[in-house]
């Protein structure tokens, strides 16, 4: 079986969990003797072999490279998204790949920059299409459905106009995968993929089983790791810890890149000496330094990859009860909280006042087995074969 994987970015580019997940799948497919080609975007045309995976990078064909910190005005952004609704500038290259590589499956993931046009082209060549929903790109140009500090209940006018073509062209897809029930249901209920087989396959990880690490004796060390911005809940988190300042035996470590202006703003919210900003740090080192991971996202995360990373490292995880996060902590509901009230404060006080509450957190190795990359890869292969046989 030949698998053509299409994703906006690929290693070494990494903006979030999608790039890690797609890379893990591609390498697992190759390990199991499937022929794989990855088509992705870059700042120049380049073809490389990365860990046995052939990666074909295309120079982005829009008015600017969107994955930098350079600020763009509203007109530039609008033009970029208009072009991206159905971008025909890659047609020649994609058609060449279809003819030369002859894939059995077009496996698409994040599509920002490419657009959904690849689905139309694949249909013309009678290539089966499997798409994995990893963000809200099909409904929202910004891919997050989060605006004015709140999750979007319905589409605004701009999103509705820019997504009309995407919804219509989604009917060409043969099978759609959600990385959570939440994100899959969110798209199906809004009229996407009406002709496709529906499947939930959680993200996969490579990991070794680790022994449960007990609570430290002197103080509890809480941790946050990831993108540091308001939608990820960092400001809400700092306000929550402001309420327990008088309790002595805790520390909060915050890991992730942050610019000086925003750091100053965060310190104005909570400038406690018990809070340390680590900058970028290797995740393994980070998890060795903490007892409890907090994932306080305000936006509806499609999955919440960091939650699984915490569980894999045998850390107690406190998570927002929205989006895909709540599915990952379904057997630890006492450790979920509403990020719009005082529930997190209550949990923090319970953890700091008694050792009994932390012992309620359940670690289940059998539960984690479903996230092993080989098991996840096998689920995709079975789905690919089902689509081909159908």
C-alpha positions in Angstrom: 0.0 0.0 0.0 1.2 3.5 -0.9 0.3 6.3 1.4 0.6 10.0 0.5 0.4 12.0 3.7 -0.4 15.7 3.4 0.1 18.0 6.4 0.7 21.7 6.6 4.0 21.3 8.5 6.4 18.5 9.2 9.6 18.1 11.2 11.7 20.1 11.9 8.9 22.6 11.8 6.7 22.1 15.0 3.9 24.5 16.1 1.9 22.0 18.1 0.9 18.4 18.6 -0.2 17.8 15.0 3.3 17.8 13.6 4.5 15.3 16.3 1.5 13.0 15.7 1.8 13.0 11.9 5.6 12.3 12.1 5.0 9.4 14.5 2.4 7.9 12.2 4.6 8.3 9.1 7.5 6.6 10.7 5.4 3.8 12.1 3.9 3.1 8.6 7.4 2.9 7.1 8.5 0.6 9.9 5.7 -1.7 8.9 6.9 -1.7 5.3 4.3 0.6 3.8 5.5 3.0 1.2 5.1 6.6 2.4 5.6 10.0 1.0 4.9 13.2 3.0 3.9 16.4 1.2 4.3 19.5 3.4 5.0 23.2 3.2 8.2 25.1 3.7 9.9 28.3 2.8 11.6 26.7 -0.2 11.2 23.6 -2.4 13.2 20.8 -0.8 13.1 17.0 -0.7 14.6 15.1 2.2 14.8 11.7 3.9 14.0 12.0 7.6 14.2 8.8 9.6 13.3 6.7 6.6 10.4 8.9 5.5 10.6 10.8 2.2 9.4 14.4 2.8 8.6 16.6 -0.1 8.5 20.3 1.0 6.8 22.8 -1.2 7.5 26.5 -1.1 4.3 28.1 0.2 2.2 29.7 -2.6 0.3 32.4 -0.9 1.1 36.1 -0.2 3.2 35.4 2.8 4.7 32.6 5.1 2.2 32.5 7.9 4.2 30.6 10.5 6.5 33.5 11.7 6.0 36.2 14.3 5.9 38.9 11.7 2.7 40.9 12.1 0.3 41.3 9.2 -2.4 43.8 8.7 -6.1 42.8 8.4 -6.1 43.2 4.6 -3.1 40.9 4.2 -4.7 38.3 6.5 -8.0 38.5 4.6 -6.3 38.0 1.2 -4.3 35.1 2.6 -7.5 33.3 3.8 -9.4 34.0 0.6 -6.6 32.4 -1.4 -6.5 29.5 1.1 -10.2 28.7 0.7 -9.4 26.7 -2.4 -5.8 27.2 -3.5 -5.1 26.0 -7.1 -1.4 27.0 -7.0 -0.3 23.5 -6.0 -2.4 21.6 -8.6 0.5 20.9 -11.0 2.8 19.5 -8.2 0.0 17.4 -6.6 -1.0 15.9 -10.0 2.6 15.1 -10.7 2.8 13.2 -7.4 -0.4 11.3 -8.1 1.0 10.2 -11.4 4.5 9.4 -10.3 3.9 8.0 -6.8 0.5 6.5 -7.5 -0.8 6.5 -3.9 -3.6 4.1 -2.9 -4.5 6.5 0.0 -4.4 10.3 0.3 -4.1 10.7 4.0 -4.7 14.4 4.9 -4.3 16.1 8.2 -3.9 19.9 8.8 -4.7 21.6 5.6 -4.0 25.3 6.2 -1.8 26.5 3.4 -2.8 23.7 1.0 -6.6 24.1 1.2 -9.1 21.3 0.6 -8.5 21.4 -3.2 -6.3 18.3 -2.8 -9.5 16.3 -2.1 -11.0 17.4 -5.5 -7.9 16.4 -7.3 -7.7 13.0 -5.6 -11.3 12.3 -6.5 -10.6 12.9 -10.2 -7.8 10.3 -10.0 -10.0 7.9 -8.1 -7.6 8.0 -5.1 -9.3 7.1 -1.8 -9.2 9.9 0.8 -8.9 9.6 4.6 -8.8 12.9 6.6 -8.0 13.3 10.3 -9.5 16.3 12.1 -6.8 17.9 14.2 -8.1 21.5 14.3 -11.1 23.6 13.3 -9.6 24.8 10.0 -12.6 23.7 8.0 -14.9 25.9 10.1 -12.6 28.7 11.1 -9.7 30.3 9.2 -7.8 30.7 12.4 -8.4 27.0 13.1 -9.4 27.5 16.8 -13.0 28.8 16.9 -12.0 31.1 19.7 -12.7 34.8 19.5 -13.1 37.7 22.0 -11.9 35.5 24.8 -14.6 32.9 24.3 -15.3 29.8 22.2 -17.5 30.4 19.2 -20.9 28.8 19.5 -21.8 29.6 15.9 -19.8 30.8 12.9 -19.3 34.5 12.4 -20.0 35.9 9.0 -16.4 35.8 7.8 -15.9 32.2 8.9 -19.2 31.1 7.2 -18.2 32.7 3.9 -14.7 31.3 3.9 -15.9 27.8 4.8 -18.6 27.3 2.2 -16.3 25.6 -0.3 -14.6 23.6 2.4 -17.9 22.1 3.6 -19.0 21.3 0.0 -15.7 19.7 -1.0 -15.6 17.6 2.3 -18.2 15.4 0.7 -15.5 13.9 -1.5 -13.7 12.4 1.6 -14.1 8.6 2.0 -13.4 8.4 5.7 -13.0 11.0 8.4 -11.1 10.4 11.7 -11.5 12.5 14.8 -8.7 12.6 17.3 -11.6 12.9 19.9 -15.3 12.3 19.8 -15.7 16.0 20.5 -14.0 17.2 17.4 -15.6 14.6 15.2 -19.1 15.3 16.5 -18.5 19.0 16.1 -17.9 18.7 12.4 -20.5 16.0 11.6 -23.2 18.0 13.4 -22.3 21.0 11.3 -22.8 19.2 8.0 -19.3 18.1 7.0 -18.3 14.7 5.6 -21.8 13.4 5.0 -20.5 10.7 2.6 -17.7 9.5 4.8 -17.1 6.7 7.2 -16.7 8.1 10.7 -14.0 6.9 13.1 -12.4 8.1 16.4 -8.7 7.3 16.7 -6.8 9.1 19.5 -3.2 10.4 18.9 -0.4 7.9 19.3 2.8 8.1 21.3 6.1 6.2 21.7 6.7 5.6 25.4 8.0 3.1 27.9 6.0 2.3 31.0 7.2 4.1 34.1 6.6 3.4 37.7 4.2 5.7 39.6 6.0 8.5 41.3 4.8 9.3 44.7 4.0 12.8 46.1 7.1 14.7 47.2 7.4 15.0 51.0 8.2 18.8 51.3 6.0 20.6 48.8 3.8 20.0 45.7 5.3 21.2 42.4 2.7 22.1 39.9 3.5 22.6 36.2 2.3 24.1 33.0 3.9 23.4 29.6 3.0 24.5 26.1 2.1 27.6 24.2 1.8 30.5 26.7 -1.2 32.6 25.7 -4.6 33.5 27.0 -6.6 30.8 25.2 -4.4 28.2 26.7 -5.5 29.4 30.1 -2.3 30.8 31.5 -3.9 34.0 32.8 -6.7 32.1 34.4 -4.1 29.8 36.0 -2.1 32.6 37.5 -5.3 34.1 39.0 -6.2 30.8 40.5 -2.8 30.5 42.3 -3.2 34.1 43.5 -6.0 32.8 45.7 -3.8 30.3 47.5 -0.8 32.5 48.0 -0.9 32.2 51.8 -0.4 28.4 51.6 3.3 27.8 51.8 4.1 24.3 50.4 3.7 24.7 46.7 5.6 25.9 43.6 4.4 26.5 40.0 6.8 25.9 37.0 5.8 27.4 33.7 7.5 26.0 30.6 7.3 27.5 27.1 8.6 30.3 25.0 7.4 33.8 26.0 8.2 37.3 24.9 9.3 39.9 27.5 6.2 42.1 27.0 3.8 39.3 27.7 5.9 38.1 30.6 5.6 41.5 32.2 1.9 41.4 31.7 1.7 38.0 33.4 3.8 39.1 36.4 1.3 41.9 36.8 -1.4 39.3 37.3 0.7 37.2 39.8 4.2 38.0 40.7 4.6 35.3 43.4 8.1 34.2 44.1 6.7 30.6 44.1 6.2 30.9 40.3 9.1 30.3 38.0 9.2 30.8 34.2 11.5 28.2 32.6 11.3 29.2 28.9 11.7 26.4 26.5 12.7 23.1 28.2 12.9 19.5 27.2 9.6 17.9 28.2 11.2 14.9 29.8 13.2 17.2 32.1 10.1 19.2 32.8 8.0 16.2 33.9 10.8 15.0 36.2 10.6 18.4 37.9 6.9 18.4 38.7 4.3 16.4 40.7 1.1 17.7 39.1 0.4 18.9 35.6 -2.3 21.5 35.0 -3.9 21.9 31.6 -6.2 24.9 32.0 -7.2 25.5 28.3 -10.1 28.0 27.7 -10.5 27.0 24.1 -11.9 23.7 23.1 -8.8 21.6 22.4 -9.5 18.9 19.9 -7.4 16.4 21.9 -5.0 17.8 24.5 -1.7 16.0 23.7 0.0 17.3 26.8 -2.6 15.5 29.0 -1.4 12.1 27.7 2.3 13.2 28.1 1.5 13.9 31.7 -0.2 10.5 32.2 2.7 8.7 30.4 5.1 10.3 32.9 2.8 9.1 35.7 1.9 12.7 36.8 -1.5 13.6 38.3 -3.2 15.8 35.7 -5.7 18.6 36.3 -7.6 19.5 33.2 -10.3 21.8 31.8 -13.6 19.9 31.3 -14.0 21.2 27.8 -13.2 19.9 24.3 -11.2 16.7 24.0 -9.4 17.0 27.3 -12.4 15.7 29.3 -12.4 12.5 27.3 -8.7 11.8 28.3 -9.5 12.2 32.0 -12.9 10.4 31.9 -11.8 8.0 34.6 -10.5 10.9 36.8 -13.4 13.2 36.8 -12.6 14.6 40.2 -9.6 16.2 38.6 -11.5 18.1 35.9 -12.5 21.7 36.4 -14.6 24.4 34.8 -12.1 27.1 33.8 -14.8 29.8 34.2 -15.3 29.5 38.0 -13.6 28.5 41.2 -13.4 24.7 40.7 -9.7 24.7 40.1 -9.2 26.7 43.4 -11.1 24.1 45.2 -9.0 21.2 43.8 -5.8 23.0 44.6 -6.9 23.5 48.2 -7.8 19.8 48.5 -4.4 18.8 47.1 -2.5 21.1 49.4 -4.5 20.3 52.6 -4.3 16.5 52.5 -2.5 13.6 50.9 -5.7 11.6 50.6 -7.1 13.5 47.6 -4.0 13.0 45.4 -4.2 9.3 46.0 -7.6 9.2 44.3 -6.0 9.8 40.9 -6.1 6.5 38.9 -3.1 5.4 36.7 -4.1 2.6 34.3 -1.5 1.0 32.1 -4.2 -0.8 30.0 -5.8 2.5 29.3 -2.5 3.9 28.1 -2.0 1.0 25.7 -4.5 2.4 23.3 -2.2 5.4 22.8 0.9 3.4 21.8 1.9 4.5 18.4 2.0 1.0 17.0 -1.6 0.3 18.1 -2.7 3.7 16.7 -0.9 3.0 13.4 -2.6 -0.4 13.1 -6.0 1.3 13.5 -5.2 3.6 10.6 -4.0 0.8 8.4 -7.2 -1.2 9.1 -9.2 1.9 8.2 -7.2 2.4 5.0 -7.8 -1.2 3.9 -11.5 -0.9 4.7 -11.8 2.2 2.5 -9.9 0.5 -0.3 -12.0 -2.7 -0.1 -15.2 -0.7 -0.1 
